[in-house]
Amino acid sequence: MELRDYVRIARKNWILILVLLLAGLGGGAVYAFAQTPKYVASTQLYVSVRTEGAATGDLVQGTTFARQMVTSYVDIVNTALVLEPVIDKLGLDVSATALSKEISATAPLNTVLIDISVTNSDPERAAKIANAVAESFTDAVQGTLEKPTAEDASSPVQINVTEPATAPTAASSPNVRMLILLGGLLGLALGIGIALLRTVLDNRIHTLSDLEGITEKPVLGGIAFDPEAPKRPLIVHADPRSPRAESFRSLRTNLQFLDVEGGPRIFVISSAGPGEGKSTTTANLAIALAETGARVALIDGDLRLPRIADYMGLEGGVGLTDVLIGKMEVADALQKWGSNELYVLASGRVPPNPSELLGSAAMDQVLQPLGQYFDYVLIDAPPLLLVTDAAVIGRKTRGIILVAASGRTKKQELAGAVQALETAGVGLLGTVVTKLPTKGPDSYGYGAYTYGTTHDMDQAPIEMTGGLPRPAGTKRGAKARA
């Protein structure tokens, strides 16, 4: 992924990341304030060798000996030899082993110093224990470990307290600021991790760039999500100046330049699954094409769940199925819509064998005159992954345009639809992404548009060609007769 992808993920999941960041900060604060404050009291001892009246060489040897012995003396501090007298003196209700966990002793490198630190929740007690340990350690070394052989002689090792312990005024732990910061970092890392995991596991299509890894065919257009689409599916007609209507005109422009070769411009529009907006896309695209003065035929090829007639407000009981079974001519089944040259061929009654009808020779006989007479023929077909109808029709046309819904269509579903077309030998012309979000990191912008005239303008009468009628002044919803 590129940097912009990570930025998009962060913008898309910023609420989750912020919540976990605040939760981490709060958790760190709660943990910090729940801890018992600990205080550290320290004392320092100076170890030397008695060298009264000794020569310079003896002094050097004594100092070297003291440095060597300090390393061993450090390990003695936490032994029962030192700690038992401390427990007895202070009347502590702990064992030597438990007390040793509160005490640490270190010796700075190349020195004869021993630093003793005591950690306790009571600062006064910590200082008392530190001083008592220093005193007990001194007695243990001078009176036991380095005890002179003569009764009246002094120990050759001398230990002096250079810095007695005092009660600390500030707690050494917990470090509230550090714990809060650490909690915030953990929360932030968790939020980013979950956001990345959600993105990796989310296999739905969200943006136009998500199609790049599925097919090399061009993205012909992007249609924004409109919560009012069920109430006004024909947005190009209902609100021609809206940005969403303009997006269908952009799709129209891309379709006009899609295939510049000769031959009838018959296109099938389908999707991988249901509910992805293929029918509304087909209907609005047909209206947008008719706005340019082109002769457009809109065919409802979804003989299982037809929608075009309902969207267009036309009679759907008579249509394609009646033509395919020979009950009427295609010219009699066409219904003119609007003031432009747009004709609709409804689905007719739902047959028991849609695939057989659509793949029959009768379908060729329907498409052949329509392709000759009309500038564009758009066929709304059922979803590819559910039935074979779209692939069957696609073999008789220029190819198929796949519609995918942002946030709904899964990548593997669209890939399966593309594979189904390749297996059937049907050309994929391009894709259209619908229901693109208008806000947020995945938003789809249209830009600003202005119009000088309306788009629904009356067209001049066109003469009849190819055996199909084009009567002038036909009312909306009236059938075109030969």
N, C-alpha and C positions, 0 to 999 in steps of 0.2 A: 504494500500500500504506500501511496505517496503522502506527503505532509498534509495536503489538502483533505485527504481521506481521514486522517487522524483529527484534523480540525473539525470536519463534519461530524465525526463520531462524538467529539467532545461537545459540540453545540447541540447535537441531537439528544445527548444523555446528560446535559448539564445539571438538570434537577436531581437526578440520581447521584451524580458525583458530588454535588453540593450537600445533599442530605447526608451522605456517608462521611464527607469531610467534617461536617458539624457534629455528626454522631461520634466520630473519632476524637474530635476535640473535647466533646463532652465526656466521653468515656475516659479519656486521659485525665481530665480534671477530677472526675469522680474517684478514679483509682488513686490519684495523687493525694487527695484529701482524706481518703479512707485509710491511708497508711499511717502507722504510728511514727511520730517524729523520732529520729535518732540523733544523738549528740556524740561527738568525738572529743575526748580529752587526751592530750599527748604529753609525754615527758621524755626527756633526753638524758642519757647517761654517757659519761666519759670514762673509758677504760684505759688504765695505764699500768706500768710495771714500776715497782719501787726501785729507784736507782740512786739512793742517797750516797753522795760522795763518789759516784761512779765516773769513770772516764767517758770521753765523748763516744768512743766506740761502743761502750756498754749502753749508753743512751740510745744509740741507733739500734742496737740489737734488741733492747727492751721495747722500743716502739714497733719494730718489725714483729716481735713476738705478740704484742698486744693486738696488732692488726690480724694476725693469723688466728688468735684465740677468739676475737669478736665474732667471727663467722660461726663458731661453735656455740658461743654464748647465746646468740640469737635463738637457736633452737631450744635452749633450755628455758626460755621465758614461759612457754606454754606447758611446761611439765608440772606434774603434781608436786615436785620438790619445791617449786616456787609458789604454786597456786594454793596449796593446802594451807600454808600459814596465812595467806590473804583471806581465805574463807573464814578461818578461825578468828582472825583479828577483827574483821568487819561484821562477823555474824551472818554471813550470806547463806541463804537457803538454796544453794545450788551445788552441783558436783564440780570437781576440777575439770572434767571433760566439757561440761556445759559452759563453765566460765571461760575456758580456753577459746571458745568460739567468738567471744566478745573482744579478745585481745589479739593484737598483731604486733610483731616486732620485726624491725628491719635494721640493716646496717648499711649506710651509704658506702659506696665503693671507695677503697683505699683510705678509709678513716678508721678511727677507734671509737666511733660514736654508735650508740644503740638507741633507736627511736622506738618507744613503746606507745601504742595507741589503744584506747579502750572505747568501744561503742556501746552506748546504753541509752534507754529512753529517758533516763533521769540524768541531767547534766551534773548535778552534785555527786551522784553516785559514781558516774564515770570518772570524775576527777579523783575521788577517794580511791577507787580501785586502781587507777593508774599510779598514784603515789605509793599505794601499798604494794603493788607489784614491783615497783622500782626498789623499794626497801627490802622486800623479800628476796628479790633477785640478788641484791648486793650481799645479803647475809648468806645466801646459798652458795655464791661463788667464793666469797672470802672465808666463810666459816666451814664449808663442806668440800667444795670442789678444789679450791686452792688453799686448803688449810695447811699451815706450816707444821713441820714435824716437831719443832720445839714448842713447849707449852707457852713460853713467854714471848715467842717470836710473832711477828706480824705476817699477814698473807702477802706474798710477792705481788699480787694483783690488787690494784686499788681502783675502786669504782666511785665516781662522784656524780651527783645529780647536777647537771648544768642548767636545766630548765624544768622546774616542777610543774605538774599539771594543775590547771585552773578550770573551774566550771565554765564550759562554753556558753555563750549567749545566743548563738544561732544554731539551728539544727543543720546537720550535714545532709540529711535525707528525710523525706523524699525531695527530689529536685522537681518542684511543681511545674516550672516553666518547661523543663525538658520533657517531662511526662506528657504534658498537654501537647507539645509540639510533636512528640513521637506518636501520640494517638491520632493527631491530625494527619500526619504522613501515612500512617497505616490506613486510615479511613479514605484518604485520597487515592492511595494505591489500590485499595479494594474497589473503590468506585470506578476507577479507570479500567481495572481488570474485568469487572462485571460488564462495563460498557463494551469493551473489546470482545468479550465472550458472547454477548448478545448479538453483536454485529456478525461475528463468525458463524454463529448458529442460525442467524436469520437468513434464510435462503429465498426471501421474497424479493421481487423487483421493486426498487424505490425510485431510482433515477434513470435518466436516459442512458447514462454510462454503464448501468448494470447489464445492458443488452450486448455490450461489446464482446464479452467472453462467450456469448451464446450463439450469435450469428454475425457474419460479416455484412449482411444486407443492411441498407441504410435505414436510419430511423426517420420516417416520413413526417412525424409530428408528435407533439405532446399536448394533451388535453388536460386542463386543470380540473380538480375535483370541485363539484358543485352540489351542495346538499339539496338544492332545489331541482336537481335534474329529473327526479321522478315526476315532479309536478309540471315541468316544462322541458320535455326531452328535446324539442326542436328549438334549441337556443338560437340558431342562426336566423330563424323566422320570428321567434318571440322577442328577442332582444338583439337585433343585428349589430348594434354598436358596442356590445359588451366585449371585453377581452377574450372571453371564452369563445364567442362566435368568431372572433378574428383568428383564433387558433385553428378553427376548422378551415378558414380561408388559406391559412399557411399550409395546411395539409393539402388543400386543393391545388395550390401552386406546386408543391412538391410532386403531387400525383401527375400533373400536366407534363412535368419534365422527367417523369420516371422512365417512360419507354417512348423514345422518339422514332422507333422503327414503324414501318407500315403495318396495317392490319387493324382489325376492330379492337377498340379499347374496352374489353370486357374484364372486369376485375371481381374476384371473390373476396369478401371480407369475412374473416372468421377469428376465432380465439382458441386458446388451449382449453379453457373451461368456461362454465356459465358465469353470468354476472360480471363480465369484464367490460361491458359497454360497447360491444360490437354493433348491435342494432342501432343504438343512438348515433354512433359514429358513422355508420353507413347512411342513415337518413339525413343527418346534418351535412355530410359531405356531398350528398346528392343535391341538396338545396343550394349549397355553396357553388357547386359546378353549374347549376342552372342559372345562378345569378349572372354569370358571365355571358349568357346568351347561348350556351351549349345545349344541345338536345340530350337529355339524360333520361335513362330508363332505370328505375329502381325496382329490383325484383326481390321479393321475400322468398328466398330459397330455403328457409328454415321451415320445413314441412312437419316438424315435430312440436315446436313451441313458437309459432309465428307472433311477431310483435309489430311489424312495420305498419300494417293497416291500422292498428290501434293508435300508434304514434302519429300517423298522418291524418287520422280522422276519416278514414275511408271504409267502404264496405269490404270485409275480408272473407266473406262466405264464397265468393267466386273469384277464381284467379288461376294460378299456375297449374294446380292439379287438374282443373277442368280442361285446360289447354293440352296437357300431357296425355290425358286419356281420350282426347278427340271430341270433347263435348262442345268446344267453341274454338274460334280462331283467336290468336294472340291479340289481334287488333281489337277484338271485341272485349277482351279481358282487361286491357289497359285503361287506367283511370288517370285523368289529368289532375294535377295538383298545383294550386297556386296560379299566378299570372305568368310565370315563366314556362319554359318548355321542359317541364318535368312530368314524366308519366310513371305511374306506379303499377306494378303487377303484383297483386296480393298473392298470398299463398293458396287461398282457396281452402277447401275442406281438408282436414288432416287425414292422409291416406294410411293404410296399414303397411305399405311397402315404400317408404320415402327414397331409400337408396336406389332401388330398382328403377323408380320413375326418373330420378335425377340422372341416372347413368344410361337411360334409354336413348334410342335414336330420335325419339320425339323431342327430347331436350335439345339435341343438335338442331332440329328443325325450328325450335323456338329461338335459340341463340343466333342462328345464322341471319335471319332478317333483322333482328334487333341490332346486331352488330353492324350491319350494313347501313341502317337508317340512323341510329343514334350515335352521337359523338362519344358518349360514355354509357356503359351498362354496368351498374353496381349490383352485386348479388350478395344478400345477407345470408350466410350459411351457418349451420349448427357448429358447436365447438368440435375441434378436431379430435380431442382425446376421448370424447364420448361416443361418437359415431363416425362413420366414414363418408358421410354426405359431402362435407366440404372438399375432401380429396377427390371424390368422384366428379364434382362440378369443376374443380380446379383443373382437371385434365382437359377440359373443353374450353378453357379460357386462357388469358395471358398469364395468369398465376394468382396467387393468394397474398393478401395483405393481412398480417397477424396483428390482432389487438391484444395488448397486455395491460392489466390494471395495476397501477402502483400500489404497493402495500397489500396486494391480494394475490396476484399471480406468482407462483413459486418458480424459481429458476429452472428446476428440473422438469416442471410441467411445460414451460415454454420450450425447453430443449427437446422434450419428448414430442411436442407438436412439430418442431422443425425436422426432427428425425423422421416422423411419420410422413411429412411431405417429401423428403428425400427418398424414402422407401417407395412411395407411390409414384415417384417421378414427376411431381408437381413443383413448379417453380415458386420460390418464395420471393416476392417483389420487395418487401420491406416490412417494417413494423410501426405500430402506433402505440404510444403509451398513454393510457387514460387515467383519470383520477389522481393526477399529480397534485401533491399538496401545494397550497398557495402561501403557506407560512412555514417558517422553520428552515433548517439546514438543507432539506430536500426540496425546497420550494421551487416552483417553476415560474419564471417571470416572462411576461409578454412584452413589456415596454409600453410606450404611449402611442396611441393611435388617434387620428382625427379623420373625419369623413366630411366630404362636402355634399354628398348626395346619399339618398337612401339606397339600399341594396335590392329591394324588391321592386324592380322596375318592369313595366310591361314590355314585352318583346314583340317585335313585328311578326306577322304571320309568316309561317314557313310552308313552302309547298310540300305536297305529299311525294315521298320517294320511297323506293324499296318496298312498295306494297303496304306500308304502314301509314295511317292517316296522321295529319297534323292540322286539324281544324283550328281556325282562329276564333278567339272569343269563347272557348269552351269553359264552362263554369267549373269551379273546384268541386271535385267529387263526381263529376259527370263522366260517363264512359266515352272513350274515343271510338267512334264508329267508322267503318270503311265507307 
